[in-house]
Amino acid sequence: MRFFAQRRHFRDLSEQEIIALAISSEEDDARIYRSYAEMLRPDYPASAKVFDGMAAEEDEHRRRLIELHEQRFGQVIPLIRREHVAGFYARRPIWLVENLGIERIREEAELMERDAERFYLAAAGRTSDAATRKLLGDLAAAEAGHQATASELEQTHLGLDEKEAEKAISHRQFILTWVQPGLAGLMDGSVSTLAPIFATAFATHDPWTTFLVGLAASVGAGISMGFTEAASDDGELSGRGSPVKRGLASGVMTTVGGLGHALPYLIPEFWTATIIAFIVVFIELWAIAWIQNRYMETPFFRATFQVVLGGAMVLAAGILIGSG
């Protein structure tokens, strides 16, 4: 509460402080754009140039604002930043955005410009001083101009070939970070839990016991696969992306794969639950084969043969063990 009490309202700022606030905001935005450029440069050099250009635009606006301040108030600029003003738009930390992909970074940049423009327009509407109103209106126009500049820079640096290359890199990163570990988890959860679930089912003919075994096997496998995936590769050398994301994808899909054919045993009638579980297993195995063909470019018949045959063998083993 003390922190919020120390923040000033925009209506209490002088014209000098408004200019100083605009200067510090332009400095922060330029720094953010340069950070985006450095993050993107290794894999997306064309988009990095776009953010370099946007940072240069922010530097130019900052220079003009400093010249304006020197003309009106002198060379000493008050220290005032976004966090000092109640209701002023905030910027997300770089670490919250850097792992979200190039499209999310572009969206964040557009949001930055819209936030600034909207704030300045709203602030201009709340002041009765003509000079302050003109200043805020000019700042709003400058932020709107940033959006147009961003579009021009994209047209300059992002031709069709560059966009296709970046699209291919983004797709590859999606496959490595989400699809590959998720598919591995789905295969492990769907296939490895078949034997314990159906062995329990045919040994006890008790749906509730079977469900509990399936739940335990699925959750346990999900936790194990998630931690194993996250700990096996930090992604720095392999380029497979965040270990947290990969571990999450692997762990969740492993659990889902096992729960698919465990949930039918919530039905109290044994054979009804078992028949539904068989149908779910069939759907799961075909879904895995389709994902392999769609995203991993595995020939469909080969994927079908590997997954369906392997799953059928594990299923048969579980039934035989449970029946014996």
Residue pairs with C-beta under 8 A, 6 or more apart in sequence:
4 86
7 83
7 84
7 85
7 86
8 84
8 85
8 86
9 85
9 86
9 87
10 85
10 86
10 87
10 88
10 123
10 126
11 126
11 127
13 21
13 80
13 85
15 72
15 129
15 131
15 132
15 135
16 69
16 72
16 73
16 78
17 78
17 80
18 123
18 132
18 135
18 136
19 65
19 68
19 69
19 72
19 73
19 77
19 135
20 69
20 77
20 78
20 79
20 80
21 80
21 81
21 82
21 85
21 88
22 65
22 139
23 62
23 65
23 66
23 69
23 77
24 79
24 80
24 81
24 82
25 81
25 82
25 116
26 58
26 59
26 61
26 62
26 65
27 58
27 62
28 81
28 82
28 91
29 58
29 91
29 112
29 116
30 55
30 56
30 58
30 59
30 62
31 55
32 91
32 94
32 112
33 51
33 52
33 54
33 55
33 58
33 109
34 51
34 52
34 55
35 94
36 48
36 51
36 94
36 97
36 105
36 109
37 48
37 49
37 51
37 52
37 55
38 48
39 94
39 98
39 105
40 47
40 48
40 51
40 102
40 105
41 48
43 166
43 169
43 173
44 102
44 166
44 169
46 157
46 158
46 159
46 162
46 163
46 165
46 166
47 102
47 106
47 157
47 158
47 166
49 153
49 157
50 150
50 153
50 154
50 157
50 158
51 109
53 149
53 153
53 156
53 157
54 109
54 146
54 149
54 150
54 153
57 146
57 149
58 146
61 142
61 146
66 77
69 77
82 88
82 89
82 90
82 91
83 90
88 119
89 115
89 116
89 118
89 119
91 112
92 108
97 104
97 105
97 108
98 105
99 241
99 242
99 245
101 170
101 173
101 174
102 166
102 170
103 170
109 150
110 147
110 150
113 143
113 144
113 146
113 147
113 150
114 143
114 147
116 139
116 140
116 143
116 146
117 140
117 143
117 144
117 147
120 136
120 137
120 139
120 140
120 143
121 136
121 137
121 140
123 136
124 132
124 133
124 136
124 137
124 140
127 133
127 136
158 166
173 239
173 241
175 295
175 296
176 238
176 239
176 240
176 241
177 240
177 241
177 242
177 245
177 246
177 249
178 245
178 246
178 249
179 291
179 295
179 296
180 240
180 246
180 296
181 229
181 246
181 247
181 249
181 250
181 253
182 249
182 250
182 252
182 253
183 253
183 288
183 291
183 292
183 295
183 296
184 225
184 229
184 250
185 222
185 225
185 226
185 229
185 249
185 250
185 251
185 252
185 253
185 254
185 255
185 257
186 253
186 254
186 256
186 257
186 284
186 287
186 288
186 291
187 257
187 288
187 307
188 221
188 225
188 254
188 257
189 218
189 221
189 222
189 225
189 253
189 254
189 255
189 256
189 257
189 258
189 259
190 257
190 258
190 260
190 261
190 281
190 284
190 285
190 288
190 311
191 257
191 307
191 310
191 311
191 314
192 217
192 221
192 258
192 314
193 214
193 217
193 218
193 221
193 257
193 258
193 261
193 262
194 261
194 281
194 311
194 314
194 315
194 318
195 314
195 315
195 317
195 318
195 321
196 213
196 214
196 217
196 318
197 210
197 213
197 214
197 217
197 258
197 261
197 262
197 265
197 277
197 318
198 277
198 315
198 318
198 319
198 322
199 318
199 319
199 321
199 322
200 209
200 210
200 213
200 214
200 322
201 207
201 210
201 265
201 270
201 274
201 277
201 322
202 318
202 319
202 322
202 323
203 321
203 322
203 323
204 210
205 270
206 270
207 265
207 266
207 267
207 268
207 269
207 270
207 273
208 265
208 268
210 262
210 265
210 273
211 262
211 263
211 265
211 266
213 262
214 258
214 259
214 261
214 262
214 263
214 265
215 259
215 262
217 258
217 262
218 254
218 255
218 256
218 257
218 258
218 259
218 262
219 255
219 258
221 254
221 255
221 258
222 251
222 252
222 254
222 255
222 258
223 251
224 254
225 250
225 251
225 254
226 247
226 248
226 250
226 251
226 252
226 254
227 247
227 251
228 250
229 243
229 246
229 247
229 249
229 250
229 251
230 243
230 244
230 246
230 247
230 250
231 243
231 247
233 240
233 243
233 246
234 243
235 241
235 242
235 243
235 246
240 246
257 284
260 280
260 281
260 283
260 284
261 277
261 280
261 281
261 284
262 277
263 280
264 273
264 274
264 276
264 277
264 280
265 273
265 274
265 277
266 273
267 273
267 276
281 311
281 315
284 311
285 307
285 308
285 311
286 304
286 308
288 303
288 307
289 300
289 303
289 304
289 306
289 307
289 308
290 300
290 303
292 298
292 303
292 307
293 299
293 300
293 303
